[in-house]
Amino acid sequence: MSAVPVPQPRAAAAAAPSGSRRSLAAALLLGAVGATVVLLAAGQVWAEGRASVGGGAVSLDADGGDVTGVPTALAVVGLAALVAVFAVRRAGRVVVSGLLALSGAGAALAALLGASDTDALDEKAARTTGDAAATAEALTHTAWPYVTAAGGALILLAGVVALRYGRQWPAMSGRYERDGTPRPRKAAAVDPDRPEDLWKALDRGEDPTREG
């Protein structure tokens, strides 16, 4: 009488789903927080100055939207890409993950380039004084562009995580039909002469003795 092989612990198999969940949660957190930071920081004052008018001075300020609208636009694109990652599979997921990473990189770069921008305040000085040649004086820049860049870096990191681990993540439409009903799963064939097939069927919650 031959001995029935005893299934070995599936530590590696259990670790894979766990690692997949962690990477999924990390990407969602990084992307959502990064986009939120960009959208909030881009609305803050990035630069301040003043313009001389009739012997006096008028205070001027420029927020991130005055300097550049690129970070805000790319943050919205990044959020859309973060959602789309779960709606596509295989090559499509790689493409969307790459778009997510590029959105973050672009937002961060645009914020850094705008950190020392003077054009927005010069334009406000020209409108305020009515002199097209007027420029802003006593310019100062805040830390908000760098906060925006940090948010872009988080979106970039979310894209990198998606590129690295995205193939392991589930897709939103993977188990459901269009009407939202769970798609019936076809039972795998079980060979009663193969003990390992019997164990796998039991693990799946199937009755290995039921006729197909």
Sine and cosine of phi, psi and omega as CSV:
sin_phi,cos_phi,sin_psi,cos_psi,sin_omega,cos_omega
0.00,0.00,0.82,-0.58,-0.05,-1.00
-0.99,0.12,0.58,-0.81,0.00,-1.00
-0.97,0.24,0.63,-0.78,0.04,-1.00
-0.99,0.15,0.83,-0.56,-0.01,-1.00
-0.90,0.43,0.67,-0.74,0.01,-1.00
-1.00,-0.05,0.80,-0.60,0.00,-1.00
-0.86,0.51,0.66,-0.75,0.02,-1.00
-1.00,0.09,0.40,-0.92,0.04,-1.00
-0.84,0.54,0.62,-0.79,-0.04,-1.00
-0.98,-0.22,0.85,0.53,-0.05,-1.00
-0.89,0.45,-0.68,0.74,-0.03,-1.00
-0.92,0.40,-0.64,0.77,-0.01,-1.00
-0.92,0.40,-0.60,0.80,0.02,-1.00
-0.95,0.31,-0.52,0.85,-0.02,-1.00
-0.94,0.35,-0.53,0.85,-0.04,-1.00
-0.89,0.46,-0.78,0.62,0.05,-1.00
-0.87,0.49,-0.60,0.80,0.01,-1.00
-0.90,0.44,-0.70,0.71,0.04,-1.00
-0.91,0.42,-0.58,0.82,0.04,-1.00
-0.90,0.44,-0.68,0.74,0.02,-1.00
-0.91,0.42,-0.64,0.77,0.00,-1.00
-0.91,0.42,-0.70,0.72,0.00,-1.00
-0.92,0.40,-0.60,0.80,0.05,-1.00
-0.89,0.45,-0.73,0.69,0.01,-1.00
-0.90,0.44,-0.62,0.78,0.00,-1.00
-0.90,0.43,-0.70,0.72,0.00,-1.00
-0.90,0.43,-0.69,0.73,0.02,-1.00
-0.88,0.47,-0.71,0.71,-0.02,-1.00
-0.91,0.42,-0.74,0.67,-0.02,-1.00
-0.88,0.47,-0.72,0.70,-0.03,-1.00
-0.91,0.41,-0.71,0.70,-0.03,-1.00
-0.92,0.40,-0.71,0.70,0.01,-1.00
-0.91,0.42,-0.69,0.72,0.00,-1.00
-0.87,0.49,-0.72,0.69,0.00,-1.00
-0.90,0.43,-0.64,0.77,0.02,-1.00
-0.89,0.45,-0.69,0.72,0.02,-1.00
-0.88,0.47,-0.71,0.71,0.00,-1.00
-0.87,0.48,-0.74,0.67,-0.05,-1.00
-0.89,0.45,-0.62,0.78,0.01,-1.00
-0.96,0.27,-0.72,0.69,-0.07,-1.00
-0.93,0.37,-0.51,0.86,0.00,-1.00
-0.93,0.36,-0.30,0.95,0.03,-1.00
-1.00,-0.03,0.00,1.00,0.01,-1.00
-1.00,-0.01,0.20,-0.98,0.00,-1.00
-0.96,0.29,0.83,-0.55,0.01,-1.00
-0.99,-0.14,-0.49,0.87,-0.07,-1.00
-0.55,-0.84,0.52,-0.85,0.01,-1.00
-0.71,-0.70,0.42,-0.91,0.02,-1.00
-0.12,-0.99,-0.29,-0.96,0.05,-1.00
-0.50,-0.86,0.34,-0.94,0.03,-1.00
-0.80,-0.60,0.65,-0.76,0.00,-1.00
-0.99,0.15,0.82,-0.57,-0.01,-1.00
-0.69,-0.73,0.90,-0.43,0.08,-1.00
0.81,0.59,0.69,0.72,0.03,-1.00
0.99,0.11,-0.10,0.99,0.03,-1.00
-0.90,-0.43,-0.21,-0.98,-0.01,-1.00
-0.69,-0.72,0.64,-0.77,0.03,-1.00
-0.91,-0.42,0.77,-0.64,0.01,-1.00
-0.96,0.29,0.61,-0.79,0.01,-1.00
-0.78,-0.63,0.50,-0.86,0.14,-0.99
-0.53,-0.85,0.43,-0.90,0.01,-1.00
-0.73,-0.68,0.81,-0.59,0.05,-1.00
-1.00,0.00,0.02,-1.00,-0.07,-1.00
-0.87,0.50,-0.58,0.82,0.02,-1.00
-0.92,0.40,-0.51,0.86,0.06,-1.00
-0.94,0.34,-0.58,0.82,-0.06,-1.00
-0.98,0.22,-0.79,0.62,0.00,-1.00
-0.34,-0.94,0.69,-0.73,0.04,-1.00
-1.00,-0.07,0.03,1.00,-0.08,-1.00
-0.90,0.44,-0.74,0.67,-0.02,-1.00
-0.85,0.53,-0.68,0.74,0.00,-1.00
-0.89,0.46,-0.72,0.69,-0.01,-1.00
-0.88,0.47,-0.67,0.74,-0.02,-1.00
-0.95,0.31,-0.48,0.88,0.08,-1.00
-0.91,0.42,-0.63,0.77,0.05,-1.00
-0.91,0.41,-0.67,0.74,0.06,-1.00
-0.88,0.48,-0.66,0.75,0.01,-1.00
-0.89,0.46,-0.66,0.75,0.04,-1.00
-0.89,0.45,-0.68,0.73,0.03,-1.00
-0.89,0.46,-0.66,0.75,0.01,-1.00
-0.92,0.39,-0.59,0.81,0.01,-1.00
-0.89,0.46,-0.64,0.77,0.05,-1.00
-0.95,0.32,-0.66,0.75,-0.06,-1.00
-0.92,0.40,-0.39,0.92,0.02,-1.00
-0.82,0.57,-0.55,0.83,-0.06,-1.00
-1.00,0.00,-0.10,0.99,-0.01,-1.00
-0.99,-0.16,-0.14,0.99,-0.03,-1.00
-0.83,-0.55,0.20,-0.98,-0.02,-1.00
-0.71,-0.71,0.22,-0.97,0.14,-0.99
0.77,0.64,-0.84,-0.55,-0.08,-1.00
-0.89,0.46,-0.59,0.81,0.03,-1.00
-0.87,0.49,-0.61,0.79,0.02,-1.00
-0.93,0.38,-0.59,0.81,0.04,-1.00
-0.90,0.43,-0.68,0.74,-0.01,-1.00
-0.89,0.45,-0.72,0.69,-0.02,-1.00
-0.92,0.39,-0.61,0.79,0.05,-1.00
-0.90,0.44,-0.63,0.77,0.07,-1.00
-0.90,0.44,-0.64,0.77,0.05,-1.00
-0.89,0.45,-0.63,0.78,0.05,-1.00
-0.87,0.49,-0.72,0.69,0.01,-1.00
-0.90,0.43,-0.68,0.73,-0.01,-1.00
-0.92,0.40,-0.57,0.82,0.04,-1.00
-0.88,0.47,-0.70,0.71,0.03,-1.00
-0.91,0.42,-0.69,0.73,0.00,-1.00
-0.89,0.45,-0.67,0.74,0.00,-1.00
-0.90,0.43,-0.66,0.75,0.01,-1.00
-0.90,0.44,-0.68,0.73,0.00,-1.00
-0.90,0.43,-0.69,0.72,-0.01,-1.00
-0.91,0.42,-0.69,0.73,0.00,-1.00
-0.89,0.46,-0.62,0.78,0.02,-1.00
-0.91,0.41,-0.66,0.75,0.01,-1.00
-0.92,0.40,-0.63,0.78,0.03,-1.00
-0.92,0.39,-0.51,0.86,0.00,-1.00
-1.00,0.07,-0.07,1.00,-0.06,-1.00
-0.90,0.43,-0.48,0.88,-0.01,-1.00
-0.91,-0.42,0.33,0.94,-0.04,-1.00
-0.93,0.38,0.63,-0.77,0.06,-1.00
-0.87,-0.50,-0.20,0.98,-0.09,-1.00
-0.89,0.46,-0.64,0.77,-0.04,-1.00
-0.88,0.47,-0.69,0.73,0.02,-1.00
-0.95,0.32,-0.58,0.81,0.05,-1.00
-0.89,0.45,-0.64,0.77,0.04,-1.00
-0.90,0.43,-0.64,0.77,0.04,-1.00
-0.92,0.39,-0.60,0.80,0.04,-1.00
-0.90,0.43,-0.65,0.76,0.01,-1.00
-0.91,0.42,-0.67,0.75,0.01,-1.00
-0.93,0.36,-0.62,0.78,-0.05,-1.00
-0.93,0.37,-0.67,0.74,-0.06,-1.00
-1.00,0.02,-0.32,0.95,-0.08,-1.00
0.98,0.22,0.18,0.98,0.00,-1.00
-0.92,-0.38,0.91,-0.41,-0.06,-1.00
-0.89,0.45,-0.35,0.94,-0.02,-1.00
-1.00,-0.05,-0.04,1.00,-0.05,-1.00
-0.94,0.33,0.53,-0.85,0.04,-1.00
-0.76,-0.66,0.36,-0.93,0.02,-1.00
-0.97,0.24,0.53,-0.85,0.00,-1.00
-0.88,-0.48,0.27,-0.96,0.05,-1.00
0.77,0.64,0.78,0.63,-0.05,-1.00
-0.94,0.33,0.66,-0.75,0.16,-0.99
-0.69,-0.72,0.50,-0.87,0.00,-1.00
-0.86,-0.51,0.60,-0.80,-0.01,-1.00
-1.00,-0.07,0.00,-1.00,0.00,-1.00
-1.00,0.04,-0.06,1.00,-0.09,-1.00
-0.88,0.47,-0.58,0.82,0.07,-1.00
-0.87,0.50,-0.57,0.82,0.00,-1.00
-0.96,0.27,-0.54,0.84,0.11,-0.99
-0.90,0.43,-0.66,0.75,0.05,-1.00
-0.88,0.48,-0.68,0.73,0.02,-1.00
-0.89,0.46,-0.60,0.80,0.04,-1.00
-0.90,0.43,-0.64,0.77,0.07,-1.00
-0.89,0.46,-0.66,0.75,0.06,-1.00
-0.88,0.47,-0.60,0.80,0.03,-1.00
-0.90,0.43,-0.57,0.82,0.05,-1.00
-0.92,0.40,-0.64,0.77,0.05,-1.00
-0.90,0.43,-0.67,0.74,0.06,-1.00
-0.85,0.53,-0.71,0.71,0.00,-1.00
-0.90,0.44,-0.61,0.79,0.06,-1.00
-0.88,0.48,-0.64,0.77,0.04,-1.00
-0.91,0.42,-0.63,0.78,0.03,-1.00
-0.90,0.43,-0.68,0.73,0.03,-1.00
-0.89,0.46,-0.66,0.75,0.01,-1.00
-0.91,0.42,-0.63,0.78,0.03,-1.00
-0.91,0.43,-0.60,0.80,-0.07,-1.00
-0.98,0.20,-0.66,0.75,-0.14,-0.99
-0.89,-0.46,-0.05,1.00,-0.12,-0.99
-0.85,0.52,-0.49,0.87,0.00,-1.00
-0.90,0.44,-0.36,0.93,-0.02,-1.00
-1.00,0.03,-0.18,0.98,-0.09,-1.00
-0.99,0.12,0.49,-0.87,0.05,-1.00
-0.97,0.25,0.36,-0.93,0.08,-1.00
-0.98,-0.21,0.53,-0.84,-0.06,-1.00
-0.87,0.49,-0.58,0.82,-0.08,-1.00
-0.99,-0.10,0.18,0.98,-0.13,-0.99
-0.92,0.39,-0.58,0.82,-0.11,-0.99
-0.92,-0.40,0.09,1.00,-0.10,-0.99
-0.78,-0.63,0.56,-0.83,0.11,-0.99
-0.98,0.18,0.04,-1.00,-0.03,-1.00
-0.90,0.43,-0.47,0.88,0.00,-1.00
-1.00,0.07,0.07,1.00,0.03,-1.00
1.00,0.04,0.01,1.00,0.01,-1.00
-0.99,0.17,0.73,-0.68,0.02,-1.00
-0.84,0.55,0.72,-0.69,0.01,-1.00
-0.97,0.25,0.79,-0.61,0.00,-1.00
-0.88,0.47,0.69,-0.72,-0.02,-1.00
-1.00,-0.09,0.78,-0.63,0.00,-1.00
-0.96,0.27,0.81,-0.59,-0.01,-1.00
-0.93,0.37,0.68,-0.73,0.02,-1.00
-0.96,0.29,0.52,-0.85,0.01,-1.00
-0.92,0.39,0.69,-0.72,-0.03,-1.00
-0.90,-0.43,0.82,-0.57,0.06,-1.00
-1.00,-0.07,0.93,-0.37,-0.05,-1.00
-0.90,0.44,-0.26,0.97,0.02,-1.00
-1.00,0.04,-0.06,1.00,0.00,-1.00
-0.92,-0.40,0.97,-0.24,-0.03,-1.00
-0.83,0.56,-0.57,0.82,-0.02,-1.00
-0.91,0.42,-0.53,0.85,0.06,-1.00
-0.92,0.38,-0.61,0.79,0.03,-1.00
-0.89,0.45,-0.69,0.72,0.01,-1.00
-0.90,0.43,-0.66,0.75,0.01,-1.00
-0.89,0.45,-0.64,0.77,0.03,-1.00
-0.89,0.46,-0.67,0.74,0.03,-1.00
-0.90,0.44,-0.63,0.77,0.04,-1.00
-0.88,0.47,-0.57,0.82,-0.01,-1.00
-0.99,0.16,-0.05,1.00,-0.02,-1.00
0.99,0.15,0.33,0.94,-0.01,-1.00
-0.99,-0.15,0.36,-0.93,0.07,-1.00
-1.00,-0.07,0.97,-0.26,-0.07,-1.00
-0.92,0.39,-0.23,0.97,-0.01,-1.00
-1.00,-0.01,-0.13,0.99,-0.02,-1.00
-0.97,0.23,0.67,-0.74,0.03,-1.00
-0.96,0.28,0.65,-0.76,-0.02,-1.00
-0.97,0.24,0.00,0.00,0.00,0.00
